[in-house]
Every structure is written in structure tokens, then in C-alpha cells.
Amino acid sequence: MTYSVGQVAGFAGVTVRTLHHYDEIGLLSPSARNHAGHRRYDDADLDRLQRVLFYRELGFPLDEVAALLDDPDADPQDHLRRQHDLLTARIARLQEMAAAVKTAMEARRMGIDLSPEEKFEVFGDHDPDQYAEEVERRWGHTDAYQESQRRAASYTKEDWKRLTADFDAIHRRMGELLGAGVPADSEAAMDMAEDHRRFIGRHHYECTHELHSRLGEMYVSDERFTATYEAIRPGLAVYMRDAMLANAVRHS
């Protein structure tokens, strides 16, 4: 039995346009077409769509979803196991947050004052509201912002420490290239810029080369970003911007 694109859109809660896009980029191509050339999806196609939507809900960018699903060494059971682990981690994080809210409710009901440490223990060292109002005002309407919010909701204190250390390592290596006099448009610098872009894509939001180059411009135009990179190595903000732009041009 096969299904029309409209039926599949209804089953999955997505738009027909989304299914057309998935077909165009090779992420989900229907197994058949009718005599009029209209898309027809079979049960195997629906299984793949389910896996796509699971990964999208978990915040994976489309290119990474495609790579995961087309991995010849992985089978459907591997994908379900990975998705289960990721969802379980997110559930655990949300349960921690729910428990913290419940504790605050009970403390207020009983007239107990929680210590500052007790109030904010669940957040660890991560400040979820730093620059939040400005970020939401500038980018709250974008898909990247929504995706970043979804992913951030699943991260634990340990996750943030690990991600920060990994991102710092990329910046440090970029600073070493600058210090060694390696040009920003060299293969080494562009490769490091690509690592930077892919890190953002894996852990925060789908970061295209165009978006990445605009981010590099902000490293120079926004004094807060500039100060962060200048503290690593003088001139690094401009060097990062130039390497990110060169990398974007290379992939255009």
C-alpha cells in the first residue's frame, strides 16, 4: 500500500512543502510515483520519515540527519537506540527542572526560604538568561533561535562544561594559527573555521556557511564578542571573521 504526499503530511503533522523539500535534498525520496507523476510513499518511507522527525525534534540539522540515516554501518535499530538515549537524557533534564520547580512551590507554600545555592543549583554554572532578552529580540523569529532553544533545554551542567571546553579548544587552535602567522585564507585556517561551523551545527543550530560568515562579522562589529576573542589572542576576532568568510567563499 502506498500513500499520497497529502496523506503522509497528515500522518506526520508536517506540511506538504516540507515533504517536497526533503525529496529535493534527497533526505526522503518517495519509493514510487503514480501515472501522473505524483509522489507515493510506502511503509519503508514512513519509517524513514519517522526517524527524520525524531532527529529533527532532537535538534539535529538536516545534513547531519541525512549522514546518520545513510550511514551504511547503522541499521534502524541503531537509530532508535540512539534516539532513545537522547530523549531519555532530555527527559532526565526536564525532570530535574520539574523537581526544582516543585521544591520552590513547596518551599513557598510552607514559608521556607531556600538558600541561594538551593535556588539555583539546578542551573549549574550556566546562566540561561544572560543576554536572553537581546538575543530573543534580535533572532527570536528565526529557525536557528528556535532550534538552539530546543537543544539547550536538553543540556545538563556537565554537557555545558564539555561543550564549553570543546569550543574553547577550537578558539585556542585558531589563535595558535594566528600566532604562527598562518594566513586567514589558508587551508589550515579555513579548515579550522569549518570545524567551528560544524561544532555550532552539531550542538546549537543549523549553521549554513552564509550564516557562519555573518556570525564572523558580528565577532568584529559587536564589542562584547570582540573582547572575548581579543582576550584569547590580540587580533583573533578579525582573524576569525576573515577565516570564516574565506571558508564560506570556498564552499559557495
N, C-alpha and C positions, 0 to 999 in steps of 0.2 A: 504494500500500500504506500502511496506517495501523497504528499501534501503540497498545497499551493503556498506561495510566499505569504499571502494574507493569512492563511491558517496558521502557519508557523509563527508569524508575528503575534497572532492572538494567543497561541500556546505559551510563548516565551515572554510576553509582555514587552516586546521591543517594537520598533517601528519597521515598516517595510523598507524605508530608506536605509536603516541600519543593516538589514539583511543584504540589500543591494551593495552597500559599501563593503561588507565582509566578503561578498563574492568578488567584487572588483579588485580587492587587495589579496585575494587568494586565501583568506583565512577560513572561509566556509563557502565552498562552491557546491551547489546542489548536484546530486548524482544524476539527474535526468532533466529533460525538458520535453514538454508536450509538442504536438504537431504545430502549434502556433509559436513555439519558441519560448513559452513561459516556464519559469523555474518550477521544478518539482523536487521536493525533499523527501528522502526516505528515513527510516528509523535510525540508520547509522549517522545520517546528517544531523538528526535531532540530538543524538548522543554527543556529537562533537560540539554542537551549539551549546548544550548544557555545560560542557567543560569550559568553553569560551566564556560563558556568562559567569561561571564560578570564579574564574581567574579575574575577570573584569571587576566583579564585586570585591575581590580582594585587592584591587588597585593595580594590577599588572597592566603595563602598556601593551597595545595591540601587537607590536613587533615581537615583544617578549612572549606573549601568548602563542603566537604562531611558531616561534622557535621551540617552545616547550611541547606543543602538540605535535609538531613534525619531527621531534627527536626520534630517530629510528631505534634507540635503545630503551625507550619508555613505552609502556603499554597503558591502556586505560586505567588499570588498577593502580599503577604508579601515580597517575594524575589524581585519582580520587584520594589516595593515601596522603599525597602532598597537600591537597586542598583541605582534607580533614584536619591535618596538623595545623595548617594556617588558621582555619576557622576556630579550632579549639583554642589556639593562642589568643585570638581576638576575643572569644567568649570569656576566657580567663581574665583578660584585661578589663572587659566590661563588668565582670562580676566583682573585680577589685573596686572599681569605681562605684558600683551599686552598693557594695558593703560600706564604703566610705560615706556615701550619702545617707545610708540608713543609720550609721553611727552618729552623724551630725543631727539627724532628725530625733533620734532617741536622746541625745545629749540635750538638745533644745527642749524637748518635752519634759525632761526630768530636771531642768535648770542647772545642768552641769556645764562648766566652762572647760572646753578642750584646750590643751596646751597648743601653742603654735606648731610644735612638731607633730602633734596628733592631727591637727587640721590639714596639714599639707604633706604628710608622709607619703600618701598615695602618688603624688606627682614626682617624687624623687627630686633630682636636680634640674629637671626640665621645666621651664616656665612656659606654659601653653598660651599665655596671653600677651607675652612680650611682642609689641608691635602688632597685636592682633587686629585692633581697630583700623589701623592704617592699611594693613595687608588686605583685610576684607573690603575696605573702601576702594582700593585700587584694583584688586584682582578677584573679588568675591563672585563676579559674574562669569568667570572663566571655568572651563572644564578642568584646567590644571589645578586651580584652587580647590575645587570640589574633590578631585582625586587625592590631593595632598591631605585634605582633612580626613578622608576615609582611611588613608594609610596611617596617619598619625594616631588615630583613635585606637589602633591595634598595638602600638609600640609600648613596651614596658620601660622601666627605668634602665634596665640592663641593655635593652635594644638601643636606647638613645645614647648610652655610653659607647656602645660598639660602633654605631653609625658615626658618631662624632669623631671617634679615633680614626676610623677608616677615611673619613672625609678630610680630616687634618693631615693624614698621610699623603693624600693626593696633592694638597696645597703645599706641603713641605717638599715633595719631589719637584713640583713646578718651580718652587723657589730655588731649588738646587740647580735646575736648568738655567734659570736667570743668572744665578751667581757664577755659573760656569761660562757665561757668555754665549749660550746656545740661542740662536735667533728664534723669535716667537713664531715665525712661519716655517720653522724646520719640521722635519718629520717627527722628531722626538717630542717637540713641544705640542704639535698638533695631535699626536697620539695621546699625550697626557690630557689634553683638552677633551679628547673623545672619551677617555676614562672618566673624566669629571662629568660629562654629559650623561654617560651611561649610568653612573652612580645615582644621579638625580632621577633618571628614568626608572631605575630598579627600586628605589626606596621612597620617592616622593611624588613625582608626577611624570606623565609622558612629556619628555623634553625633546622637541624637534631641534634640528640644527639652527633653524631660524630663531626659535625661542631662546636657544642657548646663546646665540650671538647677541640678542637683546639683553640677556642677563649679564653678559660681559660688559656691555655699555653701561649698565647700571652700577657695576663694580667701580667704574670711574666717575660716574655722574653723582652717585649718592655717597656723601662723605662718610657715612657710617660703614658702608661696605669697603670704601677705600681705606679707612683707618684699620679695619680688620686685616686686610691683606698687606698694608704697609707695615703692620706690626710683625708680620711673618718675615718679610724682606722688603726693603725700600724698592719701590718701582714695580712690585708684584701685581698691583691692581691693573696697571696699564699692560703689563706683560700678559696677564691672564686674558684681558679683553682682546688683545691682538691675536693670541693663540686660538682663542675660541672663535674669533671671526675667520681666521685663516682656515681653521678646521671646517667651519660651515661652508666656506667657499669651495674647499676641496671636495665636499660631499654634495655640492649643488649640481 
